[in-house]
Every structure is written in structure tokens, then in C-alpha cells.
């Protein structure tokens, strides 16, 4: 029987291109042959520690080749890989490890202290592994490959399960939408515990035999340096990452000539940011998806990136998407396809709640679909508020605010109001001081009056999850307290 799991990818790729560079980290290259040997050794080590098919193997640490080694090795055994958000506290990590029932935790050396606090068998990821041995496990497409825990902005995080098939089909969808080549040099600077960095950049680059340049953390100057040094051709980022690049003094003079494709997702992308990159002559492609869709749900191909700037594109090739509303009206995005998660780990209630009666996945996001079938993501369903009987979508207000030259970032929430039920409150990160009246007058020509925030608060930074999304619940608590 053919093993169709991701764990076979290192050997398959190494036999096709053994001498090509698979990863670069801290200036050190790793060839596909070296990586396949190392992954086989890790798999043998895990098997020696009693790991077998269905067991959960967790990983704690920043982007590093050992992350990929651990993931592919776990998959070679049919085990389930659980990448952990390294920004979490010990109690938060303990919850995730207990919820998934991790048999083993591999961790980067610098996380030894926090790993020692956790009630799990923990070993450093830089262990001197024994030589590889034959592994006879056969993995089927529907076997679970990953459990990725949602950021937990509302209540406890849920473990979204992704099968090997989910990840393979997502890879196919990305390769249909993006012309990834064998000489691709992909900058992976978003954390690999985030599904987009893993499934939209590392896996498609790997399957094509390209090179992934891994960075420990996001840092603007380091990003510019790596693009120039390694002639990076493709990069993924969330809007805040791309905004900080464009705000850098190096923006106008940096050599970005090697870049072929920039992929952006994770949050609504302000049109002004898209235009900034297009004006620099860069192809800026947006997509929409969730952890539960591995993650691609819709995608805007390069050929449409100018004509449909600001759109999240259309449904991915192997997938379907629709909005539960009349044409042109906002409604919840519903998704179907072989990339959609089978559900949440040990949580049948959440699994059932996330599906419609006829099997569509409920995204919890609001969008409109234009006459050409392109999706325009408006906001999270839970972030929408009603002011004087009218629906207000904060993302629309935030996009308008970010057009103001003084505003670097904006987050809008609904707060109670005795007359209107709810009104908007804006939290702003600003380049320089700006008067509230100036902001109101700026918005008057762009938004209906009921959408304009009543109050504005300037903050040093907006609270964010590990994947870069704004923690609206934290802002609501701040508003209630203040």
C-alpha cells in the first residue's frame, strides 16, 4: 500500500533533488538529502520513545529546521504533530498539552526552563539522534496530521484537526493559484505554529524543491537584509508585517527586485496598503481562510491583483465558497472542500456547531460577493455591532481610519450607549498627534454618520494574538474598565 502521508515527503524530495537547499537558518544551509537523513533519525528516536500512530507529539520553539524535522518525523510514524504558540504562558501551554494528551514534547533549547514546568515528557529538539531505521507505518490521507489550537480570543482555545489530505489539497490549491517554482526562495518569517506560514509557504516550497529561509522572529531590518542577501522570491505576511516594512526608512531604496510574489492574509487588508506595494511594482496577492481550512478558502491570483485590489479573490480551485445572503448583501462565509477540517479535537459540540445541516463549514466571518464572484471580507460576525438599528462592521471603519496620514493602526469596537444601543470606540496607534475633530471630519466624507466612532483613544500598541490578529476581547475589557 502506498504511504500517502506527509512523512514521506523528505525522502521523495531528496531522491529528486538531493543537493538542492531545503532550508536556510542563521546563514546555515541544509540540503534535501541532509534533511531527509535527519528526519529519518528523528522518526527513529521518537519510535524509540514509544511514539506510534495516533500519538500526539508537541513542539515548542521558534522557526527552525528542527520544527520541520519534528513535524515530518511525527508524520512518518503516523503520529499527530501539535505545534505550540511559544508566546503562551506555562499555564496556557499546560492546558493545550493536557487537552491534546501529548505523549512527548520536543522543545528548542531556550525553552528548557518552561518545558520543565509542564507535566509532560519533554526533550530538547537538538538531541543527538541515532541513525535512521526502517519505518513500516502506512499513513492514510484521512489520518490526522496536525492539531492547531485557535488563539483563544474568546474562552479556551479549540484544537482544530487537519488531516494529511487537508494539507495536501491546500498545497495543490496554493500551487494552482501561485506559480511556485523549483528555484523559489521563500522567506518564512511568520511563526510556523500559524497555519499560513506552514501551509501557504513552507509546504508548497518544499514540495517543489525550493528553499525556505527561516527566521526566528519578525524584524523589519532583518527582513530587508534577508531579501537582499538570499534573493528572496516569495514571502507571506499579515497586514501589520507588510505595513511595518512599508513604513521603514529603507522602503524607497531597498533592493526588492528578486520578489515575485507577496502573499497576505490573516486579517482584512487595507486597500491603501495594497496600493503602496503595487506602486512599488510588487505583486501583492490576498487570500482568505482559517486554521480550519488549512488555511486557503479563497485566493486572488496575481493576474487579478490590480483589477480586484482589496478583494480576497474567489474560491480556491479545489473548494467552494458562498455567502448566506442575497447577492451584494453581507452574510456569513460558508466553505466546503477537501481542505476543510473534520472538526475539533475532543470537542463534538464545537464540531457540530461549525457545520450547517448540509455540511458547509461556518467561518464566522462576514463578506459580500461582487458581480464577478469575488469575495470582500467585511468583518468577524462576532465583531459586528448594531448602532441605532444599523449594522456596523468595524473593519470598514478601521480601513477608513487607516487612510488618515496620522493613523498607523486602528481597531474599532462597539460600546454600550443609552441612546443608540451601541456606538463605536476607536483605538489608534498614531504616527504623530492628531485631534479627534480632525479624525471625525476626515471620516465624514467617507462613512455614514452612524459608523463614525464617538470616542477615540490613542495607544502605544494594539494587543495581538500569536498570528497577528487584534484581540478585540481585550479592547472591550479595557473599554469597560475605563
C-alpha positions, 0 to 999 in steps of 0.5 A: 500500500502506498504511504500517502502521508506527509512523512514521506515527503523528505525522502521523495524530495531528496531522491529528486533533488538531493543537493538542492537547499531545503532550508536556510537558518542563521546563514546555515544551509541544509540540503534535501538529502541532509534533511531527509537523513535527519528526519529519518533519525528523528522518526527513529528516536521518537519510535524509540520513545514509544511514539506510534500512530495516533500519538500526539507529539508537541513542539515548542520553539521558534522557526527552525529546521528542527520544527520541520524535522519534528513535524515530518518525523511525527508524520512518518510514524503516523503520529499527530504533530501539535505545534505550540504558540511559544508566546503562551504562558506555562499555564496556557501551554499546560492546558493545550498539552493536557487537552491534546494528551501529548505523549512527548514534547520536543522543545528548542533549547531556550525553552528548557526552563518552561518545558520543565514546568509542564507535566509532560515528557519533554526533550530538547529538539537538538538531541543527538539522534541515532541513525535512521531505521526502517519505518513500516507505518502506512499513513492514510490521507484521512489520518490526522496530521496536525492539531492547531489550537485557535488563539483563544480570543474568546474562552479556551482555545479549540484544537482544530484537526487537519488531516494529511489530505487537508494539507495536501489539497491546500498545497495543490490549491496554493500551487494552482493559484501561485506559480511556485517554482523549483528555484523559489526562495521563500522567506518564512518569517511568520511563526510556523505554529500559524497555519499560513506560514506552514501551509501557504509557504513552507509546504508548497516550497518544499514540495517543489524543491525550493528553499525556505529561509527561516527566521526566528522572529519578525524584524523589519531590518532583518527582513530587508537584509534577508531579501537582499542577501538570499534573493528572496522570491516569495514571502507571506505576511499579515497586514501589520508585517507588510505595513511595518516594512512599508513604513521603514526608512529603507522602503524607497531604496531597498533592493526588492527586485528578486520578489515575485510574489507577496502573499497576505492574509490573516486579517482584512487588508487595507486597500491603501496598503495594497496600493503602496506595494503595487506602486512599488511594482510588487505583486501583492496577492490576498487570500482568505481562510482559517486554521480550519481550512488549512488555511486557503478558502479563497485566493486572488491570483496575481493576474487579478491583483490590480483589477480586484485590489482589496478583494480576497479573490474567489474560491480556491480551485479545489473548494467552494465558497458562498455567502448566506445572503442575497447577492451584494448583501453581507452574510456569513462565509460558508466553505466546503472542500477537501481542505476543510477540517473534520472538526475539533479535537475532543470537542463534538459540540464545537464540531457540530456547531461549525457545520450547517445541516448540509455540511458547509463549514461556518467561518464566522466571518462576514463578506459580500460577493461582487458581480464577478464572484469575488469575495470582500471580507467585511468583518468577524460576525462576532465583531459586528455591532448594531448602532441605532438599528444599523449594522456596523462592521468595524473593519470598514471603519478601521480601513477608513481610519487607516487612510488618515496620514496620522493613523498607523493602526486602528481597531474599532469596537462597539460600546454600550450607549443609552441612546443608540444601543451601541456606538463605536470606540476607536483605538489608534496607534498614531504616527504623530498627534492628531485631534479627534475633530480632525479624525471625525471630519476626515471620516465624514466624507467617507462613512455614514454618520452612524459608523463614525466612532464617538470616542477615540483613544490613542495607544502605544500598541494594539494587543495581538494574538500569536498570528497577528490578529487584534484581540478585540476581547481585550479592547472591550475589557479595557473599554469597560474598565475605563 
